[in-house]
Amino acid sequence: MGRGKIEVKRIENKTSRQVTFSKRRAGLLKKTHELSVLCDAQIGLIIFSTKGKLFEYTTQPHSMGEIINKYLQTTGASLPIHDHRVEQYDEITKMKRDTVNLELSLQRYKGDDLNSAQYDELNELEKQLENSINKIRARKLELLEQQMENLKRTEKMLEKENQDMCLWLMKYEMYKQQPAPMMEQQEEEEEAAAITELNLLGEQPLLAQFSFFGDQHQLGTTSNSSAYHLQPSHPNLHFPPTTYGVDEKVCSP
């Protein structure tokens, strides 16, 4: 049982239309290639999709341009040549006219060429200049306000730094003055200790002449120990005769 006849019309479903286009395009390119190879025919096939995408096939080693030129020569037709010189001339003329108008407007803004200007043109020019001056003044005031704010912030920062520096100097002066008495007292103590040490060092040679500051055993056994007789200043102080080797009459009060 054969398939039914399909009515050839535009497929409304976009997805189905895209799928059908891909399948039919592949089949058409395949059949074109087979026809070119089997029959040695020169074929040029051009396909544009709905979105304007180009698909083409040409018989090798020919190009699409060669096939189109051969078609034009065979049919005697020619491609329409669009002359853009008229459009370019009109565009250049318009640009020149706009340039001249801009130059005249600039000269009028500068006040160089006002002889040819009419009253309405001068009135309009005055309004434009006033609007421009107002915009310039507004921008100038805005910049001045910004500069004033920046200067105020800078002033506050400098004042804070100045206060911090003053506090630091005050603390440094207090720290510098606080340990002065302690340093003087320490210097006096060191000077007194040095003087005491020097006095002790100065008395050592005189004390070394007396043998009773030495060992007691040596004092008791030395034969010359009787050469030194000490008279105690206190009446009740008696030295044992056996210790220093002197008789009782000498040591008696």
Residue frames as qw, qx, qy, qz and C-alpha x, y, z in Angstrom:
[[0.000, 0.889, 0.458, 0.000, 0.00, 0.00, 0.00],
 [0.466, 0.375, -0.004, 0.801, 1.63, 3.30, -1.10],
 [0.191, -0.377, -0.393, 0.817, 1.81, 6.49, 0.78],
 [0.215, 0.826, 0.514, -0.079, -0.82, 9.09, 0.30],
 [0.421, 0.582, 0.138, 0.682, -0.19, 12.23, -1.67],
 [0.390, -0.514, -0.328, 0.690, 1.26, 15.03, 0.47],
 [0.205, 0.921, 0.299, 0.145, -0.07, 18.47, -0.17],
 [0.577, 0.110, -0.059, 0.807, 2.73, 20.89, -0.98],
 [0.136, -0.886, -0.178, -0.405, 2.27, 24.02, 1.11],
 [0.127, 0.604, -0.490, 0.615, 4.07, 26.00, 3.76],
 [0.610, -0.303, -0.689, 0.248, 4.54, 24.17, 7.04],
 [0.274, -0.834, -0.088, -0.471, 3.09, 26.34, 9.80],
 [0.789, -0.599, 0.007, 0.137, 4.91, 24.68, 12.70],
 [0.119, 0.903, -0.412, 0.009, 8.30, 26.33, 13.03],
 [0.502, -0.476, 0.722, 0.015, 10.06, 23.27, 14.46],
 [0.780, 0.273, 0.562, 0.037, 8.64, 20.92, 11.84],
 [0.519, 0.855, -0.003, -0.012, 9.52, 23.42, 9.12],
 [0.081, -0.819, 0.567, 0.029, 13.14, 23.61, 10.28],
 [0.637, -0.214, 0.740, 0.031, 13.45, 19.79, 10.48],
 [0.740, 0.534, 0.409, 0.010, 11.95, 19.38, 7.01],
 [0.313, 0.921, -0.227, -0.054, 14.29, 22.04, 5.61],
 [0.301, -0.649, 0.695, 0.068, 17.36, 20.29, 6.99],
 [0.695, 0.043, 0.717, 0.042, 16.30, 16.90, 5.65],
 [0.650, 0.700, 0.296, 0.003, 15.25, 18.15, 2.20],
 [0.133, 0.919, -0.355, -0.105, 18.36, 20.32, 1.89],
 [0.432, -0.470, 0.759, 0.124, 20.64, 17.39, 2.62],
 [0.699, 0.294, 0.650, 0.048, 18.74, 15.24, 0.12],
 [0.488, 0.865, 0.085, -0.082, 18.86, 17.96, -2.55],
 [0.047, -0.825, 0.547, 0.135, 22.63, 18.43, -2.13],
 [0.581, -0.201, 0.784, 0.090, 23.10, 14.65, -2.32],
 [0.677, 0.542, 0.499, 0.015, 21.05, 14.36, -5.53],
 [0.300, 0.933, -0.152, -0.126, 22.87, 17.34, -7.06],
 [0.264, -0.647, 0.698, 0.156, 26.25, 15.75, -6.35],
 [0.650, 0.081, 0.752, 0.076, 25.10, 12.43, -7.81],
 [0.587, 0.754, 0.291, -0.055, 23.80, 14.15, -10.94],
 [0.114, 0.911, -0.366, -0.153, 27.05, 16.08, -11.37],
 [0.366, -0.476, 0.788, 0.136, 29.22, 12.96, -10.98],
 [0.643, 0.225, 0.731, 0.018, 27.11, 10.48, -12.94],
 [0.538, 0.742, 0.391, 0.081, 26.26, 12.79, -15.86],
 [0.539, -0.057, 0.127, 0.831, 29.37, 15.02, -15.84],
 [0.040, 0.831, 0.409, 0.375, 27.15, 18.08, -15.56],
 [0.280, 0.159, -0.278, 0.905, 28.14, 21.53, -14.39],
 [0.375, -0.711, -0.566, -0.182, 25.76, 22.53, -11.63],
 [0.149, 0.223, -0.379, 0.886, 25.59, 25.53, -9.40],
 [0.439, -0.607, -0.647, -0.145, 23.12, 25.33, -6.53],
 [0.063, 0.274, -0.343, 0.896, 22.35, 28.26, -4.19],
 [0.467, -0.577, -0.663, -0.098, 20.07, 27.93, -1.15],
 [0.035, -0.371, 0.340, -0.863, 19.08, 30.60, 1.38],
 [0.255, -0.372, -0.855, 0.258, 17.32, 29.58, 4.57],
 [0.177, -0.842, -0.478, -0.174, 14.53, 31.54, 6.24],
 [0.461, -0.803, -0.043, 0.375, 17.10, 33.34, 8.42],
 [0.339, 0.909, -0.222, -0.099, 19.25, 34.21, 5.38],
 [0.551, -0.509, 0.628, 0.208, 21.91, 31.54, 5.84],
 [0.548, 0.607, -0.428, -0.385, 23.65, 30.56, 2.58],
 [0.731, -0.139, 0.662, 0.090, 24.10, 26.99, 1.35],
 [0.531, 0.688, -0.298, -0.396, 25.66, 26.32, -2.04],
 [0.788, -0.106, 0.569, 0.211, 27.06, 23.55, -4.23],
 [0.428, 0.756, -0.329, -0.370, 29.21, 23.80, -7.36],
 [0.975, 0.197, 0.031, 0.101, 30.66, 21.15, -9.61],
 [0.485, -0.671, 0.412, 0.381, 34.37, 20.77, -9.05],
 [0.520, -0.243, -0.210, 0.791, 36.73, 22.26, -10.17],
 [0.054, 0.596, 0.317, 0.736, 34.45, 25.14, -11.16],
 [0.103, -0.194, -0.510, 0.832, 33.42, 27.98, -8.89],
 [0.189, 0.694, 0.640, -0.271, 30.09, 29.65, -8.42],
 [0.083, 0.734, -0.116, -0.664, 31.32, 32.81, -10.20],
 [0.049, -0.252, 0.781, 0.570, 32.39, 30.85, -13.27],
 [0.138, 0.395, 0.904, 0.095, 29.06, 29.10, -13.50],
 [0.137, 0.779, 0.406, -0.458, 27.12, 32.39, -13.12],
 [0.043, 0.618, -0.375, -0.690, 29.24, 34.07, -15.82],
 [0.087, -0.016, 0.899, 0.428, 28.67, 31.14, -18.13],
 [0.154, 0.598, 0.771, -0.155, 24.95, 31.42, -17.46],
 [0.115, 0.787, 0.109, -0.596, 24.97, 35.14, -18.26],
 [0.004, -0.438, 0.629, 0.642, 26.94, 34.59, -21.46],
 [0.129, 0.190, 0.941, 0.249, 24.64, 31.80, -22.55],
 [0.102, 0.706, 0.681, -0.163, 21.40, 33.65, -21.86],
 [0.280, 0.500, 0.218, 0.790, 22.71, 37.09, -22.84],
 [0.392, -0.858, -0.309, -0.121, 21.44, 38.55, -19.64],
 [0.384, 0.419, -0.371, 0.734, 23.39, 40.94, -17.47],
 [0.419, -0.505, -0.602, 0.455, 23.34, 41.74, -13.84],
 [0.005, -0.928, -0.239, -0.287, 21.87, 45.13, -12.98],
 [0.542, 0.070, -0.263, 0.795, 24.59, 47.60, -12.09],
 [0.244, -0.887, -0.384, 0.073, 23.50, 50.11, -9.49],
 [0.417, 0.520, -0.093, 0.740, 25.16, 53.50, -9.95],
 [0.502, -0.655, -0.424, 0.373, 26.00, 55.01, -6.55],
 [0.405, 0.119, 0.030, 0.906, 27.57, 58.16, -7.92],
 [0.209, -0.615, -0.305, -0.696, 24.35, 60.15, -7.77],
 [0.678, -0.661, -0.319, -0.028, 23.76, 59.19, -4.15],
 [0.687, -0.237, -0.135, 0.674, 27.37, 59.96, -3.26],
 [0.213, 0.363, 0.147, 0.895, 27.12, 63.39, -4.93],
 [0.416, -0.695, -0.312, -0.497, 23.95, 64.21, -3.01],
 [0.758, -0.542, -0.270, 0.243, 25.54, 63.09, 0.25],
 [0.568, -0.021, -0.041, 0.822, 28.65, 65.20, -0.38],
 [0.013, -0.534, -0.232, -0.813, 26.53, 68.24, -1.24],
 [0.585, -0.704, -0.321, -0.243, 24.54, 67.86, 1.98],
 [0.754, -0.383, -0.193, 0.498, 27.72, 67.54, 4.07],
 [0.385, 0.220, 0.060, 0.894, 29.17, 70.70, 2.47],
 [0.252, -0.652, -0.277, -0.660, 26.02, 72.65, 3.22],
 [0.715, -0.641, -0.279, 0.029, 25.99, 71.49, 6.85],
 [0.693, -0.141, -0.113, 0.698, 29.67, 72.41, 7.19],
 [0.163, 0.428, 0.130, 0.880, 29.06, 75.93, 5.89],
 [0.474, -0.702, -0.288, -0.446, 26.16, 76.42, 8.29],
 [0.783, -0.493, -0.235, 0.297, 28.25, 75.23, 11.23],
 [0.542, 0.071, -0.027, 0.837, 31.08, 77.58, 10.30],
 [0.086, -0.575, -0.199, -0.789, 28.66, 80.52, 10.07],
 [0.655, -0.672, -0.296, -0.178, 27.14, 79.62, 13.44],
 [0.759, -0.295, -0.180, 0.552, 30.60, 79.43, 14.98],
 [0.328, 0.285, 0.058, 0.899, 31.53, 82.82, 13.57],
 [0.332, -0.663, -0.252, -0.622, 28.33, 84.32, 14.95],
 [0.757, -0.569, -0.292, 0.137, 29.03, 82.81, 18.36],
 [0.637, -0.150, -0.073, 0.753, 32.42, 84.51, 18.28],
 [0.028, 0.864, 0.224, -0.449, 30.87, 87.81, 17.08],
 [0.371, -0.261, 0.501, 0.737, 32.93, 87.92, 13.87],
 [0.059, -0.156, -0.644, -0.747, 30.12, 87.88, 11.28],
 [0.101, 0.507, 0.712, -0.476, 26.93, 89.60, 12.48],
 [0.150, 0.322, -0.203, -0.912, 26.30, 91.93, 9.54],
 [0.367, -0.005, -0.718, -0.591, 24.33, 89.41, 7.53],
 [0.140, -0.279, -0.909, 0.275, 22.31, 88.14, 10.52],
 [0.293, -0.550, -0.412, -0.665, 18.66, 89.11, 10.85],
 [0.370, -0.490, 0.339, -0.712, 16.84, 90.20, 14.00],
 [0.923, -0.209, -0.025, -0.323, 15.28, 86.78, 14.61],
 [0.848, 0.223, -0.378, 0.297, 18.63, 85.08, 14.15],
 [0.189, 0.486, -0.468, 0.714, 20.30, 87.47, 16.57],
 [0.623, -0.423, 0.208, -0.625, 17.51, 86.96, 19.11],
 [0.983, -0.063, -0.151, -0.088, 17.90, 83.20, 18.85],
 [0.652, 0.372, -0.435, 0.497, 21.66, 83.52, 19.12],
 [0.151, -0.548, 0.398, -0.720, 21.28, 85.62, 22.27],
 [0.842, -0.321, 0.094, -0.424, 19.05, 82.99, 23.88],
 [0.941, 0.129, -0.270, 0.159, 21.52, 80.25, 23.05],
 [0.388, 0.483, -0.453, 0.641, 24.39, 82.26, 24.51],
 [0.444, -0.510, 0.315, -0.666, 22.43, 82.93, 27.71],
 [0.962, -0.172, -0.039, -0.210, 21.63, 79.23, 28.08],
 [0.799, 0.292, -0.361, 0.381, 25.28, 78.37, 27.52],
 [0.079, 0.557, -0.428, 0.707, 26.38, 80.96, 30.10],
 [0.704, -0.433, 0.188, -0.530, 23.92, 79.58, 32.66],
 [0.986, -0.008, -0.161, 0.031, 25.22, 76.06, 32.12],
 [0.582, 0.434, -0.400, 0.559, 28.82, 77.26, 32.43],
 [0.211, -0.567, 0.368, -0.706, 28.07, 79.14, 35.66],
 [0.878, -0.316, 0.054, -0.356, 26.22, 76.17, 37.14],
 [0.924, 0.139, -0.254, 0.251, 29.15, 73.90, 36.35],
 [0.313, 0.549, -0.391, 0.669, 31.57, 76.48, 37.76],
 [0.501, -0.539, 0.281, -0.616, 29.63, 76.74, 41.03],
 [0.977, -0.151, -0.079, -0.131, 29.52, 72.96, 41.30],
 [0.764, 0.299, -0.337, 0.461, 33.30, 72.74, 40.92],
 [0.003, 0.590, -0.364, 0.720, 33.79, 75.52, 43.47],
 [0.756, -0.444, 0.141, -0.460, 31.60, 73.70, 46.00],
 [0.974, 0.017, -0.183, 0.128, 33.57, 70.52, 45.47],
 [0.514, 0.456, -0.368, 0.627, 36.83, 72.40, 45.98],
 [0.320, -0.594, 0.290, -0.678, 35.49, 74.03, 49.17],
 [0.921, -0.304, 0.016, -0.245, 34.46, 70.64, 50.54],
 [0.872, 0.199, -0.266, 0.360, 37.88, 69.23, 49.76],
 [0.221, 0.560, -0.360, 0.713, 39.57, 72.19, 51.46],
 [0.597, -0.542, 0.196, -0.558, 37.38, 71.78, 54.56],
 [0.986, -0.140, -0.092, 0.001, 38.22, 68.10, 54.79],
 [0.680, 0.371, -0.310, 0.552, 41.90, 68.93, 54.40],
 [0.118, -0.636, 0.297, -0.703, 41.63, 71.60, 57.13],
 [0.820, -0.440, 0.098, -0.353, 40.02, 69.13, 59.54],
 [0.952, 0.065, -0.179, 0.240, 42.71, 66.57, 58.84],
 [0.436, 0.502, -0.326, 0.672, 45.46, 69.13, 59.45],
 [0.408, -0.622, 0.234, -0.626, 43.83, 70.28, 62.69],
 [0.948, -0.287, -0.004, -0.139, 43.61, 66.72, 63.93],
 [0.827, 0.239, -0.238, 0.450, 47.26, 66.10, 63.02],
 [0.116, 0.627, -0.295, 0.712, 48.23, 69.33, 64.81],
 [0.669, -0.551, 0.164, -0.470, 46.35, 68.29, 67.96],
 [0.987, -0.090, -0.091, 0.098, 47.95, 64.87, 67.90],
 [0.618, 0.431, -0.279, 0.596, 51.38, 66.45, 67.51],
 [0.193, -0.659, 0.275, -0.673, 50.75, 68.83, 70.44],
 [0.863, -0.416, 0.084, -0.276, 49.64, 65.95, 72.66],
 [0.928, 0.126, -0.173, 0.304, 52.69, 63.98, 71.71],
 [0.351, 0.565, -0.308, 0.680, 55.01, 66.90, 72.51],
 [0.485, -0.627, 0.218, -0.570, 53.32, 67.44, 75.89],
 [0.967, -0.245, 0.006, -0.062, 53.69, 63.77, 76.76],
 [0.784, 0.327, -0.232, 0.474, 57.31, 63.85, 75.66],
 [0.048, 0.651, -0.315, 0.689, 58.06, 66.90, 77.83],
 [0.724, -0.519, 0.180, -0.417, 56.36, 65.29, 80.85],
 [0.988, -0.027, -0.070, 0.134, 58.29, 62.10, 80.27],
 [0.584, 0.499, -0.263, 0.583, 61.49, 64.08, 79.90],
 [0.147, -0.638, 0.318, -0.685, 60.97, 66.04, 83.13],
 [0.843, -0.426, -0.074, -0.321, 59.63, 63.21, 85.30],
 [0.935, -0.128, -0.186, 0.272, 62.81, 61.08, 85.85],
 [0.311, 0.727, -0.285, 0.542, 65.14, 64.10, 86.51],
 [0.472, -0.681, 0.383, -0.407, 65.00, 63.96, 90.41],
 [0.970, -0.156, 0.186, -0.019, 65.49, 60.23, 90.38],
 [0.776, 0.472, -0.136, 0.397, 68.53, 60.63, 88.15],
 [0.032, 0.771, -0.356, 0.527, 70.01, 63.28, 90.46],
 [0.730, -0.521, 0.328, -0.296, 69.45, 61.08, 93.53],
 [0.983, 0.088, 0.073, 0.141, 71.04, 58.14, 91.79],
 [0.544, 0.642, -0.246, 0.480, 74.04, 60.26, 90.81],
 [0.282, -0.739, 0.386, -0.474, 74.43, 61.45, 94.43],
 [0.905, -0.307, 0.262, -0.137, 74.29, 57.86, 95.73],
 [0.895, 0.325, -0.043, 0.302, 76.87, 56.75, 93.20],
 [0.259, 0.751, -0.312, 0.521, 79.14, 59.67, 94.15],
 [0.555, -0.638, 0.378, -0.377, 78.86, 58.87, 97.90],
 [0.983, -0.077, 0.165, 0.027, 79.62, 55.21, 97.25],
 [0.717, 0.537, -0.165, 0.412, 82.67, 56.18, 95.20],
 [0.058, -0.776, 0.373, -0.506, 83.93, 58.48, 97.98],
 [0.792, -0.459, 0.317, -0.247, 83.47, 55.74, 100.61],
 [0.966, 0.172, 0.045, 0.187, 85.37, 53.26, 98.49],
 [0.471, 0.680, -0.268, 0.494, 88.23, 55.72, 98.02],
 [0.379, -0.724, 0.378, -0.434, 88.42, 56.33, 101.79],
 [0.936, -0.242, 0.243, -0.074, 88.61, 52.61, 102.45],
 [0.849, 0.398, -0.058, 0.343, 91.33, 52.19, 99.86],
 [0.185, 0.778, -0.311, 0.513, 93.28, 55.07, 101.44],
 [0.578, -0.627, 0.380, -0.358, 93.20, 53.52, 104.96],
 [0.996, 0.031, -0.086, -0.006, 94.43, 50.05, 103.93],
 [0.615, 0.471, -0.427, 0.466, 98.21, 50.82, 103.98],
 [0.192, -0.579, 0.452, -0.651, 98.02, 52.31, 107.50],
 [0.844, -0.282, 0.213, -0.404, 96.09, 49.36, 108.91],
 [0.922, 0.250, -0.285, 0.077, 98.49, 46.85, 107.32],
 [0.250, 0.619, -0.568, 0.482, 101.32, 48.08, 109.65],
 [0.506, -0.397, 0.541, -0.541, 99.65, 46.60, 112.72],
 [0.280, 0.165, -0.938, -0.123, 100.07, 42.82, 113.15],
 [0.268, 0.137, 0.799, -0.520, 97.11, 42.45, 115.51],
 [0.640, 0.379, 0.006, -0.668, 94.82, 42.72, 112.55],
 [0.443, 0.354, -0.779, -0.266, 96.31, 39.47, 111.26],
 [0.773, -0.175, -0.595, -0.133, 95.94, 35.87, 112.40],
 [0.583, -0.723, 0.187, -0.320, 95.72, 35.37, 116.22],
 [0.964, -0.158, 0.060, 0.207, 97.98, 32.33, 116.17],
 [0.632, 0.463, -0.083, 0.616, 100.73, 34.31, 114.53],
 [0.150, -0.795, 0.150, -0.568, 100.31, 37.10, 117.01],
 [0.793, -0.569, 0.143, -0.163, 100.63, 34.68, 119.92],
 [0.936, -0.068, 0.141, 0.314, 103.73, 32.92, 118.60],
 [0.494, 0.726, -0.081, 0.471, 105.63, 35.87, 117.18],
 [0.657, -0.248, -0.329, 0.631, 108.69, 36.83, 119.28],
 [0.191, 0.127, 0.005, 0.973, 108.32, 40.51, 118.44],
 [0.274, -0.653, -0.604, -0.366, 104.74, 40.69, 119.57],
 [0.475, -0.648, -0.399, 0.442, 105.79, 42.25, 122.89],
 [0.339, 0.001, 0.114, 0.934, 107.10, 45.26, 121.04],
 [0.246, -0.410, -0.338, -0.811, 103.54, 46.52, 120.65],
 [0.150, -0.312, -0.770, 0.536, 101.84, 47.33, 123.93],
 [0.202, -0.531, -0.453, -0.688, 98.29, 48.55, 123.74],
 [0.018, -0.119, -0.611, 0.782, 96.90, 50.56, 126.61],
 [0.070, -0.586, -0.760, -0.272, 93.13, 50.22, 126.69],
 [0.070, -0.370, 0.031, -0.926, 91.27, 53.45, 127.14],
 [0.688, -0.486, -0.241, -0.482, 88.52, 51.75, 129.14],
 [0.209, -0.585, 0.669, -0.407, 89.53, 50.99, 132.79],
 [0.783, -0.122, 0.509, -0.336, 87.68, 47.71, 132.99],
 [0.848, 0.476, -0.190, -0.132, 89.09, 46.30, 129.75],
 [0.490, -0.579, 0.645, 0.096, 91.78, 43.63, 130.38],
 [0.693, 0.474, -0.488, -0.238, 93.56, 41.56, 127.83],
 [0.956, -0.274, 0.105, 0.019, 94.44, 37.99, 128.78],
 [0.205, -0.775, 0.550, 0.233, 98.23, 37.72, 129.25],
 [0.635, -0.084, 0.740, 0.207, 98.39, 34.33, 127.58],
 [0.616, 0.682, 0.393, 0.000, 96.82, 35.66, 124.39],
 [0.376, 0.912, -0.096, 0.131, 99.23, 38.47, 123.54],
 [0.827, 0.092, -0.251, 0.494, 102.34, 37.32, 125.49],
 [0.069, 0.636, -0.241, 0.730, 102.58, 40.41, 127.79],
 [0.321, -0.125, -0.777, 0.527, 102.84, 40.40, 131.61],
 [0.231, -0.729, -0.644, 0.002, 100.09, 41.38, 133.98],
 [0.315, -0.579, -0.192, 0.727, 101.80, 44.53, 135.20],
 [0.104, -0.077, 0.411, 0.903, 101.78, 46.15, 131.84],
 [0.223, -0.377, -0.697, -0.568, 98.14, 45.29, 131.06],
 [0.259, -0.574, -0.679, 0.377, 96.87, 46.20, 134.56],
 [0.055, 0.886, 0.292, 0.355, 95.04, 49.51, 134.85]]
